[in-house]
Structure formats: structure tokens, C-alpha cells
Amino acid sequence: MGLDRPPVSTSAFWEGLYASRSDGWELGHPAPPLAAWLSAGGVFPAPDSGEPARVAIPGCGRGHDARLLARQGYRVSGFDFAEVAIAEARALAQAEGLTVSFEQRDIFTLEGDHRGSFDGVWEYTCFCAIDPARREEYVRLVHAILKPGGRLLGCFYPLREGTDGPPFPVSEAQIEVVLSPWFGIVEAGPPAESAERRRGLEWLVLARRL
Ligand SMILES: C[S@@+](CC[C@H](N)C(=O)[O-])C[C@H]1O[C@@H](n2cnc3c(N)ncnc32)[C@H](O)[C@@H]1O
């Protein structure tokens, strides 16, 4: 990343990548690990009210995963601080006639409005986009917006050595350390499907909020 860029924790950094079409993370379709998990029968459990589960997606980008989950009947909220990402996510959902809530805001501000609001959180390529020094803060945030017993499904990436990013590398051990004060890990392993360029670099974790 160039030294003249704004810090990675600012929306300006990400707006700049979108504006210069440097959005190399864009798949143009839902994340294969999520699609495969759902196809294999994975579910975010519904609340006792019988209403569909509410699922949050931090750093949702253009909302391909949000739309996939909405198609499955979930009540989905996508959050991203990049204006263009939220505008495109809204337009894509509207074009499909899907109801999805997209909010343009910094995810680190979510707790005030969304404490204990969600049955599930889907994490994909947001954890690797934030400053690694904020990982504990991120996990605490996810814990805060989930209901007790809520599920975090996270596909962590990229599993490799080094410190440069984004995407900032992570290891299985680091994932366990950062999650364990706040979550009980239900299962973890490589996802059944990955985008070709991410194959072997992803680690799917289903965790229960403590
Ligand atoms: C690598 S992109 C991934 C986007 C999407 N998850 C996908 O898979 O296409 C990371 C996204 O997180 C957003 N983001 C990073 N830090 C954020 C923050 N603190 N608050 C809100 N959004 C953030 C960026 O704007 C960007 O859209």
C-alpha cells in the first residue's frame, strides 16, 4: 500500500480503493464458503419469537452475501463505511426486489444502536481489512451486537505469514486466542468451497457468543 494513502481505519482509505477500481477483493458473487455452508444445511437459529433470524454483516461491501442471506429468508443488515459500497449494495438489492438494510457507518460505532440485536453475524474479509491492533475491539463489537447465544460464522483469511496488508494475515492460533474470551468455538476448519485465489488460505469458524 502506498505511503501517501490515508490510514486503513478511515473510510477515505477504502473510498480511495473503490474510486480507483483497486477493489481486488470483489468477487461479483456471494462468498463460496458461505454459499457452501448454507447448501450443506448451515443455519443461523431463529429467535424464540419465531421470526426469521437477524444477521449482521460488518464490512459488507456491495452486499452479495447480504443478498444471498436475504434470499434464504434472513433479516439482514449490512454495514460499511464506504459510501459507494453502500450505494451499490442498495441498488443491487433493490434490482432484485430484496429487502436488506444497508447502513453507511463505521462498524466500531455499532454497539450504541445495535447492542444485543442480532442472532447471527457473518464475517468475511472485514477482519482482514481492519488494523490488526483493533482485532480484539472488533471481536468485542461482534459479541456486543449479538444476542446471548448468537452465532458468529467467520471465514478468516489469509492464513499466511507476514504482517503486510490489507488483507492482514492471520493464523488459526491467533483466531482462537482473539475469539476465546467472548465465544465458544463450535467447529472450525477449511471451508468446503473457496474462491480459487483464496483456496487453502481460508479458515471457517462457527462460534457461539458466551
Ligand atoms: C476487503 S473489503 C470486503 C468487502 C466484502 N466483505 C466482500 O467480501 O466483498 C472490506 C470492506 O470493509 C469495509 N470496512 C473496513 N473497515 C471498516 C469499518 N471500520 N467500518 C465499516 N466498514 C469498514 C471497507 O469499506 C470495505 O468495503
The ligand as a Gaussian input file, in Angstrom:
#p B3LYP/6-31G(d) Opt

LIG

0 1
 C      -11.884000      -6.172000       1.703000
 S      -13.419000      -5.331000       1.572000
 C      -14.574000      -6.711000       1.637000
 C      -15.972000      -6.350000       1.274000
 C      -16.954000      -7.528000       1.304000
 N      -16.947000      -8.180000       2.610000
 C      -16.633000      -8.518000       0.225000
 O      -16.285000      -9.677000       0.557000
 O      -16.723000      -8.161000      -0.954000
 C      -13.547000      -4.633000       3.203000
 C      -14.765000      -3.754000       3.375000
 O      -14.826000      -3.366000       4.739000
 C      -15.133000      -2.008000       4.812000
 N      -14.598000      -1.528000       6.091000
 C      -13.319000      -1.596000       6.539000
 N      -13.211000      -1.065000       7.767000
 C      -14.471000      -0.670000       8.117000
 C      -15.018000      -0.029000       9.255000
 N      -14.264000       0.294000      10.314000
 N      -16.346000       0.243000       9.270000
 C      -17.123000      -0.064000       8.201000
 N      -16.668000      -0.668000       7.088000
 C      -15.350000      -0.961000       7.046000
 C      -14.497000      -1.371000       3.579000
 O      -15.112000      -0.173000       3.218000
 C      -14.700000      -2.476000       2.551000
 O      -15.908000      -2.309000       1.851000

